[in-house]
Amino acid sequence: MRMRRLHRSGELSALGGGLRLVGVVALAGGVCLAQVGPPVCAVPSGKQAASLRPRVGPRPTVEVAVATAETAAADPTMVVAAEPMENFGVARYRLEDYADCVGTGGCYWADLDAQAKRAEAELKRLIAAEKTGEKLALVLDIDETALTNYCEMKREDYGFISVPFNEWAVSAEADMAIPGTLRLFNEARAAGLEVFFITGRPGEQKAATAKNLEAAGYRGWKGLALREGPEKTMATVAYKSEERKRIVDAGYRIVMSVGDQWSDLNGEPRAEISVKLPNPFYYLP
């Protein structure tokens, strides 16, 4: 596995609470450090800026933004509007802090790794109950499950912009594994399970997706399903259920399915154990 150095809020010198490495975790296919901080993001080749939304002046902390509003609200000379929802810009600050593991709102990467460890424990239990002659399968989603799009999402200030995002998805820079999922993949393969990827990406991205999966360390998988033809307009739950049915019809027992969206996991047939990874960045019904 190609290891990437970790950083906090894009600065290698800021090695405080947001930059945390845990010990070495043994994998069936080798040894890998568990990542509980964000990966370093280089400016993609051919791009001119690290961000599509350059900031003017320093970004306030979430606490400062909230304090500004509270101070103004307490000023009798200020007429304040009713605002039942959090300001979207402040919500983005919270999201950025969570993704970069800074501030007081937790750490996305630590939460991902904790959930991966729960999945590993469940997988071991399921493997121990395997019966002779059974064909066991693990099903994985790709985006924010097997691979992370963190660097491009950060570049877009967590506001999905279709053209650059899809350019990123098929670029060499997108071969960034989520370490906990890669551990799970290797443990499944070492135990003799077949692994199937089911993604909502369009079929035109299949070759690039396969290449990036391999480059990220996912080697020896059995199947890779992307949306083809009429599947491109199907509801996600229906599409992914249909793909799981193909696996079951081929004689496999799907013991586990892992995804970052509820639509990755719901529908019939479903896995015996479904693992929902955290994803605060987007929602796909």
C-alpha positions as CSV (number, residue, x, y, z in Angstrom):
1,M,0.0,0.0,0.0
2,R,1.3,3.4,-0.8
3,M,1.3,5.4,2.4
4,R,0.6,9.2,2.4
5,R,1.8,11.6,4.9
6,L,-0.8,13.1,7.1
7,H,-1.4,16.8,7.9
8,R,-3.6,19.1,9.9
9,S,-5.5,21.7,8.0
10,G,-3.0,21.6,5.1
11,E,0.0,22.6,7.2
12,L,2.6,19.9,7.9
13,S,3.9,21.9,10.9
14,A,0.6,21.9,12.7
15,L,1.0,18.6,14.5
16,G,-1.5,19.1,17.3
17,G,-4.7,17.2,18.1
18,G,-5.8,17.0,14.5
19,L,-2.8,15.1,13.3
20,R,-2.9,11.7,14.9
21,L,-1.4,8.4,13.9
22,V,-2.2,5.2,15.7
23,G,0.1,2.2,15.9
24,V,0.9,-0.2,13.2
25,V,-2.0,-2.4,12.1
26,A,-1.1,-5.8,10.7
27,L,-3.0,-6.7,7.5
28,A,-3.2,-10.0,5.7
29,G,-1.5,-8.5,2.7
30,G,1.1,-6.5,4.5
31,V,1.4,-3.8,7.2
32,C,-0.3,-0.4,7.1
33,L,-0.6,2.6,9.4
34,A,-4.1,3.4,10.4
35,Q,-5.0,6.8,9.2
36,V,-6.9,9.0,11.6
37,G,-6.1,12.4,10.0
38,P,-6.7,13.8,6.6
39,P,-4.3,13.0,3.7
40,V,-2.1,15.6,2.2
41,C,-3.6,17.1,-1.0
42,A,-1.4,18.4,-3.7
43,V,-2.7,20.7,-6.4
44,P,-3.9,18.4,-9.1
45,S,-1.9,18.3,-12.3
46,G,-3.2,20.9,-14.8
47,K,-5.0,22.8,-12.1
48,Q,-4.0,26.4,-11.2
49,A,-5.3,26.6,-7.7
50,A,-5.7,24.5,-4.6
51,S,-9.2,25.8,-4.1
52,L,-12.0,26.8,-6.5
53,R,-13.3,29.2,-3.9
54,P,-10.3,31.3,-2.8
55,R,-10.9,33.1,0.5
56,V,-10.5,36.9,1.1
57,G,-8.8,37.3,4.4
58,P,-8.4,34.7,7.1
59,R,-11.3,32.3,7.8
60,P,-12.9,32.8,11.3
61,T,-13.3,29.9,13.6
62,V,-16.8,28.5,14.1
63,E,-16.7,29.9,17.6
64,V,-15.9,33.4,16.4
65,A,-18.6,33.2,13.8
66,V,-21.2,32.2,16.4
67,A,-20.0,34.8,18.9
68,T,-20.3,37.5,16.2
69,A,-24.0,36.7,15.7
70,E,-24.7,36.4,19.4
71,T,-23.1,39.7,20.2
72,A,-25.1,41.4,17.4
73,A,-28.3,39.8,18.6
74,A,-27.7,41.3,22.1
75,D,-27.2,44.8,20.7
76,P,-30.4,46.9,21.2
77,T,-29.5,49.0,18.2
78,M,-29.4,46.0,15.9
79,V,-32.6,44.7,14.2
80,V,-32.0,40.9,13.9
81,A,-33.8,38.7,11.4
82,A,-35.3,35.3,12.4
83,E,-32.9,32.7,11.2
84,P,-34.2,29.2,12.0
85,M,-31.4,27.5,10.1
86,E,-27.7,27.7,10.7
87,N,-25.9,29.9,8.2
88,F,-24.6,27.7,5.4
89,G,-21.2,29.3,5.5
90,V,-20.8,28.5,9.2
91,A,-22.0,25.0,8.5
92,R,-19.2,24.7,5.9
93,Y,-16.7,25.8,8.6
94,R,-17.9,23.0,10.8
95,L,-17.7,20.5,8.0
96,E,-14.2,21.6,7.1
97,D,-13.0,21.4,10.7
98,Y,-14.5,17.9,11.1
99,A,-12.8,16.8,7.9
100,D,-9.5,18.3,8.9
101,C,-9.7,17.1,12.5
102,V,-9.4,20.5,14.1
103,G,-11.6,22.4,16.5
104,T,-14.0,20.7,18.9
105,G,-16.4,18.9,16.5
106,G,-14.6,15.6,16.3
107,C,-12.5,13.9,13.5
108,Y,-14.0,12.4,10.4
109,W,-11.0,10.1,9.9
110,A,-11.0,8.8,13.4
111,D,-14.7,8.1,13.1
112,L,-14.2,6.3,9.8
113,D,-11.4,4.1,11.3
114,A,-13.5,3.3,14.4
115,Q,-16.4,2.1,12.2
116,A,-13.9,0.0,10.1
117,K,-12.8,-1.7,13.2
118,R,-16.4,-2.6,14.1
119,A,-16.7,-4.0,10.6
120,E,-13.6,-6.1,11.0
121,A,-14.8,-7.6,14.2
122,E,-18.2,-8.5,12.6
123,L,-16.4,-10.0,9.6
124,K,-14.3,-12.2,11.7
125,R,-17.4,-13.5,13.5
126,L,-19.2,-14.2,10.2
127,I,-16.1,-16.0,8.7
128,A,-16.0,-18.2,11.8
129,A,-19.5,-19.3,11.2
130,E,-18.8,-20.2,7.5
131,K,-20.1,-23.6,6.4
132,T,-18.1,-26.0,4.2
133,G,-18.7,-25.3,0.5
134,E,-20.2,-21.8,1.0
135,K,-19.1,-18.9,-1.3
136,L,-18.9,-15.8,0.9
137,A,-19.0,-12.3,-0.5
138,L,-18.2,-8.8,0.7
139,V,-19.8,-5.9,-1.1
140,L,-18.2,-2.5,-1.1
141,D,-19.3,0.9,-2.3
142,I,-16.5,3.1,-3.8
143,D,-16.8,6.9,-3.2
144,E,-16.3,7.7,0.5
145,T,-16.2,4.0,1.2
146,A,-13.3,2.4,-0.6
147,L,-11.8,5.6,-2.1
148,T,-12.0,9.1,-0.7
149,N,-12.7,12.2,-2.7
150,Y,-11.6,14.4,0.3
151,C,-9.0,16.4,-1.7
152,E,-11.4,17.4,-4.5
153,M,-14.3,18.1,-2.1
154,K,-12.0,20.3,-0.1
155,R,-10.9,22.1,-3.3
156,E,-14.5,22.7,-4.1
157,D,-15.2,24.0,-0.6
158,Y,-17.5,21.1,0.0
159,G,-20.0,22.4,-2.6
160,F,-20.3,19.7,-5.3
161,I,-19.3,21.0,-8.7
162,S,-20.1,18.4,-11.3
163,V,-17.4,19.0,-14.0
164,P,-14.3,19.2,-11.9
165,F,-15.5,16.5,-9.6
166,N,-16.0,14.0,-12.4
167,E,-12.6,15.0,-13.9
168,W,-11.0,14.3,-10.5
169,A,-12.8,10.9,-10.2
170,V,-11.0,9.6,-13.4
171,S,-7.7,11.2,-12.6
172,A,-4.6,9.5,-11.2
173,E,-4.9,11.7,-8.1
174,A,-8.1,9.9,-7.2
175,D,-6.3,6.6,-6.2
176,M,-6.7,7.4,-2.5
177,A,-7.9,4.5,-0.3
178,I,-9.8,4.8,2.9
179,P,-7.3,2.8,5.1
180,G,-9.9,1.0,7.3
181,T,-11.8,-0.2,4.2
182,L,-8.6,-1.4,2.6
183,R,-7.8,-3.4,5.8
184,L,-11.2,-4.9,5.7
185,F,-10.8,-5.8,2.0
186,N,-7.4,-7.5,2.7
187,E,-8.8,-9.5,5.6
188,A,-11.7,-10.7,3.5
189,R,-9.5,-11.7,0.6
190,A,-7.1,-13.5,3.0
191,A,-10.0,-15.5,4.4
192,G,-11.1,-16.5,0.9
193,L,-14.1,-14.2,0.4
194,E,-14.8,-12.7,-3.0
195,V,-15.2,-8.9,-3.0
196,F,-17.6,-7.0,-5.3
197,F,-17.7,-3.3,-5.8
198,I,-21.0,-1.7,-6.6
199,T,-20.9,2.1,-7.3
200,G,-23.3,4.7,-8.7
201,R,-20.6,6.0,-11.0
202,P,-21.5,5.9,-14.7
203,G,-20.1,3.1,-16.9
204,E,-17.9,5.5,-18.8
205,Q,-15.7,5.7,-15.7
206,K,-15.1,2.0,-15.4
207,A,-11.6,1.7,-16.7
208,A,-10.3,4.7,-14.7
209,T,-12.1,3.4,-11.6
210,A,-10.6,0.0,-11.9
211,K,-7.2,1.5,-12.4
212,N,-7.5,3.7,-9.3
213,L,-8.8,0.8,-7.2
214,E,-5.7,-1.2,-8.1
215,A,-3.4,1.7,-7.5
216,A,-4.9,2.3,-4.1
217,G,-4.2,-1.3,-3.1
218,Y,-7.5,-3.1,-3.9
219,R,-6.2,-6.1,-5.8
220,G,-7.9,-9.4,-6.5
221,W,-11.5,-8.3,-6.4
222,K,-14.2,-10.3,-8.2
223,G,-16.6,-7.8,-9.6
224,L,-17.0,-4.1,-10.4
225,A,-20.5,-2.8,-11.2
226,L,-21.2,0.8,-12.5
227,R,-24.4,2.2,-13.9
228,E,-24.9,1.2,-17.5
229,G,-27.8,2.1,-19.9
230,P,-31.2,2.2,-18.1
231,E,-29.5,1.8,-14.7
232,K,-28.3,5.5,-15.0
233,T,-31.9,6.7,-14.2
234,M,-32.8,4.1,-11.6
235,A,-33.2,5.0,-8.0
236,T,-30.0,4.1,-6.1
237,V,-31.6,1.6,-3.8
238,A,-33.2,-0.3,-6.8
239,Y,-30.0,-0.3,-8.8
240,K,-27.8,-1.5,-6.0
241,S,-30.4,-4.1,-4.9
242,E,-30.4,-5.5,-8.4
243,E,-26.6,-5.7,-8.5
244,R,-26.6,-7.6,-5.1
245,K,-29.3,-10.0,-6.5
246,R,-26.9,-10.8,-9.4
247,I,-24.3,-11.8,-6.8
248,V,-26.7,-13.9,-4.8
249,D,-28.0,-15.6,-8.0
250,A,-24.4,-16.5,-8.8
251,G,-24.3,-18.6,-5.7
252,Y,-22.8,-16.2,-3.2
253,R,-23.8,-15.5,0.4
254,I,-23.3,-11.8,1.0
255,V,-22.2,-11.6,4.6
256,M,-21.4,-7.9,4.6
257,S,-22.0,-4.8,2.7
258,V,-20.3,-1.5,3.4
259,G,-21.3,2.0,2.2
260,D,-21.5,5.6,3.2
261,Q,-25.1,6.1,2.1
262,W,-28.2,4.4,3.4
263,S,-29.1,3.8,-0.3
264,D,-25.9,1.7,-0.6
265,L,-27.3,-0.7,2.0
266,N,-31.1,-0.8,1.8
267,G,-33.2,-2.9,-0.4
268,E,-33.5,-6.7,-1.0
269,P,-31.5,-8.8,-1.0
270,R,-29.4,-7.2,1.7
271,A,-26.2,-8.3,3.4
272,E,-26.4,-10.2,6.6
273,I,-24.5,-7.3,8.2
274,S,-24.6,-3.8,6.7
275,V,-22.0,-1.3,7.8
276,K,-22.8,2.5,7.4
277,L,-19.7,4.7,7.3
278,P,-20.0,8.4,8.3
279,N,-20.4,10.8,5.4
280,P,-21.2,14.4,6.3
281,F,-20.4,15.7,2.8
282,Y,-23.4,14.7,0.7
283,Y,-26.6,12.6,0.7
284,L,-27.7,10.3,-2.1
285,P,-31.3,9.0,-1.7
